[in-house]
Amino acid sequence: MLLFLTLAVSDTLAQTKINIARVEGVIDPVVARYILRNIERCEKEKAILLIEIDTPGGLMDSMHDINKGILNAKIPIIIYVSPKGARAASAGTFITLAAHIAAMAPGTTMGAAHPVQMGQKIEDEELKKKITNDAVAQMEGICKQRGRDADWPTQAVTKSVSASAEELLELKVIDVIAEDIDDLLTQIDGRKIKVGQEEVELLTKEAKREEVPMNFRDKFLHIIAHPNIAYILLILGIYGLIYEFSSPGIGLGAIVGGICLILAFFSLQTLPVNLAGLLLIILGIIFFVLETQIISFGLLTIGGITSLTLGSFMLIDTLEAPFFAISWQLILGVVLFTTFFILFCVGKIVQVHKRKAVTGREGLIGAAGYAKEDFKDGEGMVYLEGAYWSGIAKEEIKEKDGVEVVEVLPAGKLGVKKRSE
């Protein structure tokens, strides 16, 4: 009797509320923290956690953290691949099948779960075999714990197969196909699932729902972790530093460039970065800057374009994780803009700084005029630029002799020399 009362109380507490979280994009540490935080919150509130997911996959470490949280959760967890056209590929397949209820919208797909080690190609065949076997064992363990048929899921790992929602329901890999959340919660209402050692009846149809979006910090970090955004931040950071070094001023270039580089490094640490690609990008920028300083007849420009293009395509290693790829349209745009920016804008800035001053006292250097009188003891009056100046010379200068300013001295005096006719 006491056991019955305990189960009844647990059932009631678990059905009072449904928290709805949404995951879109690559599975990374930010997404892992978001999901685990929601699991903890639901456990405190005795609520069900429903996660809408649409992902091409992600990092193995983040996937492991999420799966551990789901498999050890003390509350019911529902994963819903949605909306129509969404997918739960690679790491998303493991996460979806780890849920107490795995649901998909019509027209969605799941699979291609071959393990990827930080998106990098694994050359060692023995190591590749070990990683694949480990992933298969994990998948079999997940399916066994959730009572799913493990045949197709293991093929998704070993052969990278994918399937539609309709096929997966027929294979008893998922539990429900639902048009939307209302349809999903109606279909699973009254189902009994095992949470830990307890059997819980899901009373979802009339349960209170609450959206639990990512907070601003996590949303921002998740956005900049996208390969395209990381690449843009890296290039902008380099632009800022180049501008600051070529035109020292109030430090705006250094401030903006420094912030962009720090954010880029945060993003790149969650991505499979190829060091050779990063070095080629830096080398390409150096070639462009040198082109503004050295006459190379276009060789440095060609080298800069080649290095920047190759480095951009190599920056993210995507041989076994194409969802990490940087858009080739973005790369093309960056290469063209960088060529214009460095060769034209930065080149003009350098030319301006090298140009002789044309205003103020420094602008008088090189100015031509004539002596108003004979110089006595090396000093005399000269006329130039529409005014009379006190001049000092190291040679004999007579009245009406042409003179040229060679330096500006203190007290408004000009160092002059006789101008050759």
C-alpha positions as CSV (number, residue, x, y, z in Angstrom):
1,M,0.0,0.0,0.0
2,L,2.8,2.4,0.9
3,L,4.6,1.6,-2.5
4,F,1.3,2.4,-4.4
5,L,1.0,5.7,-2.7
6,T,4.6,6.6,-3.5
7,L,4.1,5.9,-7.2
8,A,0.9,7.8,-7.3
9,V,2.5,10.9,-5.8
10,S,5.4,10.6,-8.2
11,D,3.0,10.3,-11.1
12,T,1.1,13.4,-10.1
13,L,4.1,15.5,-9.6
14,A,5.6,14.6,-12.9
15,Q,2.5,15.7,-14.9
16,T,1.8,19.2,-13.5
17,K,4.0,21.0,-16.1
18,I,5.8,20.5,-19.4
19,N,8.9,22.7,-20.1
20,I,9.6,23.1,-23.8
21,A,13.2,23.6,-25.0
22,R,14.4,24.1,-28.6
23,V,17.7,23.1,-30.1
24,E,18.7,24.1,-33.6
25,G,22.1,23.8,-35.3
26,V,25.3,22.0,-34.3
27,I,25.5,20.1,-31.0
28,D,28.2,21.9,-29.1
29,P,29.2,22.6,-25.5
30,V,26.7,25.5,-25.3
31,V,23.8,23.3,-26.4
32,A,24.9,20.6,-23.9
33,R,24.9,23.2,-21.0
34,Y,21.4,24.4,-22.1
35,I,19.9,20.9,-22.1
36,L,21.5,19.8,-18.9
37,R,20.4,23.0,-17.2
38,N,16.8,22.3,-18.3
39,I,17.0,18.7,-17.0
40,E,18.1,20.1,-13.6
41,R,15.3,22.7,-13.6
42,C,12.6,20.1,-14.5
43,E,13.8,17.8,-11.8
44,K,13.4,20.6,-9.3
45,E,9.9,21.5,-10.7
46,K,8.9,17.8,-11.1
47,A,8.1,18.7,-14.7
48,I,8.4,16.9,-18.1
49,L,11.1,18.1,-20.5
50,L,10.2,18.2,-24.2
51,I,13.0,19.1,-26.5
52,E,12.3,20.1,-30.1
53,I,15.5,19.3,-32.1
54,D,16.8,20.0,-35.6
55,T,20.5,19.3,-35.9
56,P,23.0,18.1,-38.5
57,G,25.1,16.5,-35.6
58,G,27.9,17.8,-33.6
59,L,30.7,17.0,-31.2
60,M,31.0,13.6,-29.5
61,D,31.9,15.1,-26.1
62,S,28.9,17.3,-26.1
63,M,26.7,14.4,-27.2
64,H,28.1,12.2,-24.4
65,D,27.3,14.9,-21.8
66,I,23.7,15.2,-23.1
67,N,23.1,11.5,-23.2
68,K,24.4,11.0,-19.6
69,G,22.0,13.7,-18.5
70,I,19.0,12.2,-20.3
71,L,19.7,8.6,-19.3
72,N,20.1,9.5,-15.6
73,A,17.3,12.0,-15.5
74,K,14.7,11.6,-12.8
75,I,11.9,13.1,-14.9
76,P,10.4,12.1,-18.3
77,I,12.2,13.5,-21.3
78,I,10.6,13.7,-24.8
79,I,12.7,14.4,-27.9
80,Y,10.7,15.7,-30.9
81,V,12.4,16.1,-34.3
82,S,10.6,19.1,-35.6
83,P,9.4,21.0,-37.7
84,K,8.7,19.2,-41.0
85,G,11.9,19.0,-43.0
86,A,14.1,18.9,-39.9
87,R,16.6,16.2,-39.1
88,A,18.4,14.5,-36.2
89,A,21.6,13.4,-37.9
90,S,24.8,12.1,-36.4
91,A,24.9,13.1,-32.7
92,G,21.2,14.0,-33.0
93,T,20.4,10.4,-33.6
94,F,22.0,9.3,-30.3
95,I,20.3,12.1,-28.4
96,T,16.8,11.4,-29.8
97,L,16.9,7.6,-29.1
98,A,18.1,8.3,-25.6
99,A,14.8,10.0,-24.7
100,H,12.0,8.2,-22.9
101,I,9.8,9.2,-25.9
102,A,11.3,9.6,-29.3
103,A,9.0,11.5,-31.7
104,M,9.3,12.9,-35.2
105,A,7.2,15.2,-37.4
106,P,6.2,13.9,-40.9
107,G,8.9,14.6,-43.5
108,T,11.8,14.5,-41.0
109,T,14.8,12.2,-41.1
110,M,17.3,10.7,-38.7
111,G,20.5,8.7,-39.1
112,A,24.1,9.1,-40.5
113,A,25.4,8.5,-37.0
114,H,28.9,7.4,-37.9
115,P,31.2,8.7,-35.1
116,V,33.3,11.8,-35.9
117,Q,36.2,12.8,-33.6
118,M,36.0,16.6,-33.6
119,G,35.2,16.5,-37.3
120,Q,38.7,15.3,-38.2
121,K,39.5,12.5,-40.5
122,I,40.8,9.5,-38.5
123,E,43.7,7.9,-40.5
124,D,44.5,5.0,-38.2
125,E,42.2,2.1,-39.2
126,E,42.6,0.4,-35.8
127,L,41.6,3.6,-33.9
128,K,38.7,4.2,-36.3
129,K,37.5,0.6,-35.6
130,K,37.7,1.1,-31.9
131,I,35.8,4.4,-32.0
132,T,33.1,2.9,-34.2
133,N,32.8,-0.2,-31.9
134,D,32.5,2.1,-28.9
135,A,29.7,4.1,-30.7
136,V,27.9,0.9,-31.6
137,A,28.0,-0.3,-28.0
138,Q,26.6,3.0,-26.8
139,M,23.8,2.9,-29.3
140,E,23.0,-0.7,-28.3
141,G,23.0,0.3,-24.7
142,I,20.6,3.2,-25.3
143,C,18.2,1.1,-27.4
144,K,18.2,-1.7,-24.7
145,Q,17.5,0.8,-21.9
146,R,14.6,2.4,-23.9
147,G,13.2,-0.9,-25.3
148,R,13.9,0.0,-29.0
149,D,15.0,-2.3,-31.8
150,A,18.8,-1.8,-32.2
151,D,19.2,-3.2,-35.7
152,W,18.7,0.0,-37.6
153,P,20.4,2.3,-35.1
154,T,23.6,0.2,-35.2
155,Q,23.5,0.4,-39.0
156,A,23.2,4.2,-38.7
157,V,26.5,4.1,-36.8
158,T,28.4,1.5,-38.9
159,K,27.0,2.3,-42.4
160,S,25.8,5.9,-41.9
161,V,22.3,5.0,-43.2
162,S,19.4,7.5,-42.8
163,A,15.6,6.9,-42.8
164,S,12.4,8.9,-42.8
165,A,10.1,9.2,-39.8
166,E,7.6,6.8,-41.4
167,E,10.3,4.1,-41.9
168,L,11.6,4.5,-38.4
169,L,8.1,4.1,-36.8
170,E,7.6,0.9,-38.8
171,L,11.0,-0.4,-37.6
172,K,10.0,0.5,-34.0
173,V,12.9,2.8,-33.6
174,I,10.8,5.8,-32.6
175,D,7.6,5.9,-30.7
176,V,5.4,8.6,-32.4
177,I,4.9,10.6,-35.5
178,A,3.1,13.8,-34.7
179,E,2.1,16.9,-36.8
180,D,2.9,19.3,-34.0
181,I,3.3,19.6,-30.3
182,D,-0.4,19.5,-29.6
183,D,-0.8,16.3,-31.6
184,L,2.3,14.8,-29.9
185,L,1.0,15.5,-26.4
186,T,-2.4,14.1,-27.3
187,Q,-1.0,10.9,-28.7
188,I,1.3,10.1,-25.7
189,D,-1.3,11.1,-23.1
190,G,-1.8,8.1,-20.8
191,R,1.3,6.2,-21.9
192,K,3.4,4.6,-19.2
193,I,7.2,4.9,-19.2
194,K,9.9,3.8,-16.9
195,V,11.8,6.7,-15.2
196,G,14.6,5.3,-13.1
197,Q,13.0,2.4,-11.2
198,E,9.5,3.9,-11.3
199,E,6.8,3.5,-13.8
200,V,5.2,6.8,-14.7
201,E,2.0,7.5,-16.6
202,L,2.2,10.5,-18.8
203,L,-0.7,12.9,-18.4
204,T,0.3,15.4,-21.0
205,K,-2.9,16.5,-22.8
206,E,-3.9,19.1,-20.1
207,A,-0.5,19.8,-18.6
208,K,0.7,23.4,-18.3
209,R,3.3,24.3,-20.9
210,E,6.2,26.7,-20.6
211,E,8.7,27.7,-23.2
212,V,12.3,27.7,-21.9
213,P,14.5,29.4,-24.5
214,M,18.2,29.8,-24.3
215,N,19.3,32.9,-22.3
216,F,21.0,35.7,-24.2
217,R,24.5,34.6,-23.2
218,D,24.0,31.0,-24.4
219,K,22.2,32.1,-27.6
220,F,25.0,34.5,-28.4
221,L,27.7,31.9,-27.8
222,H,25.8,29.3,-29.8
223,I,25.5,31.7,-32.7
224,I,29.2,32.7,-32.8
225,A,30.2,29.0,-32.6
226,H,28.8,28.5,-36.2
227,P,31.7,28.0,-38.6
228,N,30.7,30.9,-40.9
229,I,30.4,33.3,-37.9
230,A,33.7,32.1,-36.5
231,Y,35.4,32.7,-39.9
232,I,33.9,36.2,-40.2
233,L,35.1,37.1,-36.7
234,L,38.6,35.8,-37.5
235,I,38.8,37.9,-40.6
236,L,37.3,41.0,-39.0
237,G,39.8,40.7,-36.1
238,I,42.7,40.6,-38.6
239,Y,41.3,43.6,-40.4
240,G,41.1,45.6,-37.2
241,L,44.7,44.9,-36.2
242,I,46.0,45.7,-39.8
243,Y,44.1,49.0,-39.7
244,E,45.5,49.9,-36.3
245,F,49.1,49.1,-37.3
246,S,48.8,51.0,-40.6
247,S,47.1,54.0,-39.1
248,P,47.8,54.4,-35.3
249,G,45.2,56.5,-33.7
250,I,42.8,56.3,-30.8
251,G,43.0,52.5,-30.8
252,L,39.6,51.7,-32.4
253,G,41.0,49.2,-34.8
254,A,42.9,47.4,-32.0
255,I,39.8,47.4,-29.7
256,V,37.4,46.0,-32.3
257,G,40.0,43.7,-33.8
258,G,41.0,42.3,-30.4
259,I,37.4,41.7,-29.4
260,C,36.6,39.9,-32.7
261,L,39.8,37.7,-32.4
262,I,38.9,36.7,-28.9
263,L,35.4,35.7,-29.9
264,A,36.8,33.9,-33.0
265,F,39.2,31.9,-30.8
266,F,36.3,30.9,-28.5
267,S,34.3,29.7,-31.6
268,L,37.2,27.9,-33.1
269,Q,38.0,25.9,-29.9
270,T,34.6,24.2,-30.4
271,L,35.3,23.4,-34.1
272,P,37.8,21.0,-35.8
273,V,40.3,23.7,-36.8
274,N,43.1,22.8,-39.2
275,L,46.3,24.7,-38.0
276,A,47.7,24.7,-41.6
277,G,44.6,26.5,-42.8
278,L,44.9,29.1,-40.1
279,L,48.5,29.7,-40.8
280,L,47.8,30.1,-44.6
281,I,45.2,32.7,-43.8
282,I,47.6,34.7,-41.7
283,L,50.3,34.3,-44.4
284,G,47.9,35.5,-47.1
285,I,47.2,38.7,-45.1
286,I,50.9,39.3,-44.6
287,F,51.4,39.0,-48.4
288,F,48.7,41.6,-48.9
289,V,50.2,44.0,-46.4
290,L,53.7,43.6,-47.9
291,E,52.2,44.4,-51.4
292,T,51.4,47.9,-50.1
293,Q,55.0,48.4,-49.0
294,I,57.0,46.6,-51.7
295,I,56.9,46.7,-55.5
296,S,56.5,43.0,-56.4
297,F,54.7,43.5,-59.8
298,G,51.7,41.6,-58.4
299,L,53.5,38.5,-57.1
300,L,52.6,39.2,-53.5
301,T,49.0,39.8,-54.4
302,I,48.8,36.5,-56.2
303,G,50.4,34.8,-53.3
304,G,48.0,36.5,-50.9
305,I,44.9,35.5,-52.8
306,T,46.1,31.9,-53.2
307,S,47.1,31.6,-49.5
308,L,43.9,33.2,-48.2
309,T,41.7,31.0,-50.5
310,L,43.4,27.7,-49.6
311,G,43.6,28.6,-45.9
312,S,39.9,29.5,-45.8
313,F,38.8,26.1,-47.3
314,M,41.2,24.2,-45.1
315,L,40.4,26.1,-41.9
316,I,37.7,23.7,-40.7
317,D,38.4,20.1,-41.3
318,T,35.2,18.7,-42.8
319,L,36.2,15.4,-44.4
320,E,33.9,13.4,-42.2
321,A,31.7,16.2,-40.8
322,P,30.4,18.3,-43.7
323,F,28.0,20.3,-41.4
324,F,31.1,22.2,-40.2
325,A,31.9,23.5,-43.7
326,I,32.3,27.2,-44.3
327,S,30.2,28.5,-47.1
328,W,32.2,28.8,-50.3
329,Q,30.2,31.9,-51.3
330,L,31.3,33.5,-48.0
331,I,34.9,32.5,-48.7
332,L,34.8,34.0,-52.2
333,G,33.3,37.2,-50.9
334,V,35.9,37.5,-48.1
335,V,38.8,36.9,-50.6
336,L,37.5,39.5,-53.0
337,F,36.8,42.0,-50.3
338,T,40.2,41.4,-48.6
339,T,42.0,42.0,-51.9
340,F,40.2,45.3,-52.3
341,F,40.5,46.3,-48.7
342,I,44.2,45.6,-48.3
343,L,45.4,46.8,-51.7
344,F,43.2,49.9,-52.0
345,C,42.2,51.1,-48.6
346,V,45.2,50.1,-46.5
347,G,47.5,51.1,-49.5
348,K,46.0,54.6,-49.6
349,I,46.4,55.0,-45.8
350,V,50.1,54.0,-46.1
351,Q,50.6,56.5,-48.9
352,V,49.0,59.3,-46.9
353,H,51.3,58.6,-44.0
354,K,54.4,58.6,-46.3
355,R,53.4,61.8,-48.0
356,K,55.2,65.0,-47.1
357,A,53.2,67.3,-44.8
358,V,51.7,70.2,-46.8
359,T,50.4,72.3,-43.9
360,G,52.0,73.8,-40.8
361,R,55.7,74.5,-40.2
362,E,56.7,71.0,-41.5
363,G,54.9,71.8,-44.7
364,L,57.6,74.6,-45.4
365,I,60.3,72.0,-45.9
366,G,61.2,72.1,-49.6
367,A,59.4,75.4,-50.2
368,A,61.2,77.8,-52.6
369,G,61.7,81.6,-52.2
370,Y,64.4,84.2,-52.4
371,A,66.7,86.2,-50.0
372,K,65.3,89.6,-49.1
373,E,68.8,90.8,-48.2
374,D,72.4,89.7,-47.9
375,F,73.0,87.2,-45.2
376,K,75.3,88.4,-42.4
377,D,76.9,85.8,-40.2
378,G,74.7,83.2,-41.8
379,E,71.4,84.9,-41.0
380,G,69.0,87.0,-43.1
381,M,65.4,87.5,-44.2
382,V,63.8,85.4,-46.8
383,Y,60.5,85.6,-48.6
384,L,58.5,82.6,-49.3
385,E,54.9,81.4,-49.2
386,G,53.7,85.0,-49.2
387,A,55.5,86.0,-46.0
388,Y,58.9,87.0,-44.6
389,W,60.9,84.6,-42.5
390,S,64.2,84.7,-40.6
391,G,66.6,82.3,-42.3
392,I,69.8,80.7,-41.3
393,A,72.3,79.3,-43.9
394,K,75.7,77.6,-43.8
395,E,76.7,79.2,-47.1
396,E,77.0,82.7,-48.4
397,I,73.6,84.0,-49.7
398,K,73.2,87.4,-51.5
399,E,70.0,89.5,-51.9
400,K,67.7,88.1,-54.6
401,D,69.4,84.6,-54.4
402,G,66.9,81.8,-54.7
403,V,66.7,79.7,-51.5
404,E,65.1,76.5,-50.5
405,V,64.0,75.5,-47.0
406,V,65.8,72.4,-45.6
407,E,64.6,72.4,-42.0
408,V,62.4,74.2,-39.5
409,L,64.3,75.6,-36.5
410,P,63.0,76.8,-33.1
411,A,61.8,80.3,-32.6
412,G,60.3,80.4,-36.1
413,K,63.6,80.4,-38.0
414,L,64.1,78.4,-41.2
415,G,67.3,76.5,-42.2
416,V,67.8,77.4,-45.9
417,K,70.2,76.7,-48.7
418,K,70.9,78.4,-52.0
419,R,68.6,77.0,-54.6
420,S,70.3,75.7,-57.8
421,E,68.9,77.4,-60.8
